Amino acid sequence: MTEKDFMETYSVPELVMEDFIQYAQLYNTSISLPGYRDEIATIIKSSLAEQLYDTEAKIKILNQQDRMIQKVLELNK
């Protein structure tokens, strides 16, 4: 899978989300899945992108969710 394909089409599977929550609970971390589902998925996806590609790929994914970055890009057009 190319970096572009990963960025555009990959979504974190439900099983990975559940495994992450279980792992976090081992360390007494309280995570409310419904409240932070999108944020957790973005962080997992960005971490995978960094491991598969590079740090720039991670930053691109994180910036997609950053409202300030999106506004700057919009104003720059």
Buried (B, 14 or more C-beta within 10 A) or exposed (E): EEBEEBBEEBEBEEEBBEEBBEEEEEEEEEEEEEEEBEEBBBBBBBEBBBEEBEEEBBBBBBBEBEEEEEEEEEEEE
